[in-house]
Amino acid sequence: MSAESLLRIIRERVDSQGDSPAVIYVGAGEAVETGFAALWDRASRFAPLIERNFAPGKVVPLFLNRSVDCLALMIACLMTGRAFAVLNNRLRVPQIEHVLEQTGAGTLWTDGVGLTTLKQGIDDLDRLRTAEVLAIRNEHWLSMHDKQ
């Protein structure tokens, strides 16, 4: 299935069943439902960030827990014509560096859990020199290099 076809199907659901659950995420012992319209809106907010940080044809590496944000970022990548690679959140810094070198990515997208993993694996944050590390915190993107 093409990205355009998948986006068309999601958009049709947004238009016809916007409040219906698109995702039910179970974390910390409770289930949280996110409707099609809310998921689309979240993806639409992420899309300009992806366009700003990744040239067309670049792969967007996602080092995130399985979450609504991860799914929204995948949809945002499709919206912007970018490919994405979801990295296993058990990878360690040398493995992450290898993926970044292979993809040519200049930015690594992560969340609080991924950020914790990176901080535990890096004595000196500059060691991850192949990428700027951005993290999702309360739906705002923070640059790790700017917010140390």
C-alpha positions in Angstrom: 0.0 0.0 0.0 1.4 3.4 -0.9 1.8 6.2 1.6 -0.8 8.2 -0.3 -3.4 5.4 0.0 -2.8 5.0 3.7 -3.1 8.7 4.3 -6.3 8.8 2.3 -7.8 6.0 4.4 -6.8 7.7 7.7 -8.2 11.0 6.4 -11.5 9.4 5.5 -11.7 8.1 9.0 -10.9 11.5 10.4 -13.7 13.0 8.3 -16.3 10.3 9.0 -15.4 9.0 12.5 -13.1 11.7 14.0 -14.0 11.0 17.6 -13.9 7.2 17.2 -10.8 5.5 18.8 -7.9 5.2 16.4 -5.5 4.0 19.1 -6.0 2.6 22.5 -2.7 2.9 24.3 -2.2 1.0 27.6 0.6 2.5 29.7 1.1 2.8 33.4 -1.8 0.6 34.1 -4.5 2.6 32.3 -5.9 2.7 28.8 -5.9 6.0 27.0 -8.0 6.3 23.8 -7.0 8.7 21.0 -9.5 9.5 18.3 -8.8 9.7 14.6 -9.1 13.5 14.6 -6.8 13.9 17.6 -4.2 11.6 16.1 -4.3 13.5 12.8 -4.0 16.8 14.6 -1.0 15.6 16.5 0.6 14.3 13.3 -0.1 17.6 11.6 1.7 19.5 14.4 4.8 17.2 14.0 4.9 17.5 10.2 6.4 21.0 10.0 9.1 19.9 12.4 10.0 17.0 10.2 10.0 19.2 7.1 12.3 21.7 8.9 14.8 19.0 10.1 14.9 16.5 7.3 15.4 17.0 3.6 13.2 15.1 1.2 14.6 11.6 0.8 16.1 11.5 4.2 15.2 8.8 6.7 13.7 10.0 10.1 15.1 7.8 12.9 12.5 7.4 15.7 14.0 6.2 19.0 10.7 6.2 21.0 8.6 4.0 23.2 5.6 2.5 21.5 3.1 5.4 22.0 0.6 7.6 20.4 3.5 10.1 19.7 5.4 7.4 17.9 2.4 6.6 15.7 1.7 10.3 15.1 5.3 10.8 14.0 5.1 7.9 11.6 2.0 9.5 10.1 3.7 12.9 10.0 6.6 11.3 8.1 4.1 10.0 5.5 2.4 13.4 5.3 5.8 15.0 4.4 7.0 12.3 2.1 9.8 11.1 4.4 10.7 7.6 5.2 11.0 6.6 8.9 13.0 4.0 10.8 11.7 3.0 14.2 14.7 2.0 16.3 14.4 -0.7 19.0 14.4 1.2 22.3 16.8 -1.4 23.7 19.6 -0.3 21.3 22.7 1.2 22.9 24.7 4.2 21.8 27.1 2.5 19.5 24.2 0.8 17.7 22.3 4.0 17.4 25.4 5.8 16.0 25.7 3.0 13.4 22.1 3.4 12.3 22.6 7.2 12.1 25.7 6.8 10.0 24.0 4.3 7.7 20.9 6.5 7.2 22.8 9.8 7.0 20.3 11.3 9.5 21.3 14.5 11.2 18.7 14.3 13.9 17.5 11.6 16.2 14.0 11.9 17.5 13.3 10.5 20.9 11.1 10.7 24.0 11.8 10.8 27.7 12.5 7.0 27.9 14.9 7.2 24.9 16.5 10.3 26.4 17.1 8.4 29.6 18.7 5.6 27.7 21.0 8.0 25.9 22.0 9.8 29.1 22.8 6.4 30.8 24.9 5.3 27.8 26.9 8.5 27.3 29.3 9.9 29.8 29.9 12.8 27.5 26.8 13.8 25.4 29.1 15.1 22.7 30.0 11.4 22.0 26.8 11.2 20.0 28.2 13.7 17.6 26.5 12.3 14.5 23.1 13.7 15.4 21.3 16.4 17.2 19.1 14.7 19.8 15.5 16.1 20.1 13.1 14.8 22.7 9.3 15.0 23.2 8.4 16.5 26.5 4.8 17.5 27.1 4.3 17.7 23.4 7.2 20.2 23.0 10.4 19.4 21.2 13.5 20.1 23.2 17.0 20.1 21.8 19.3 18.1 24.1 22.2 20.2 23.0 20.3 23.5 23.9 18.7 22.3 27.1 21.6 20.4 28.9 
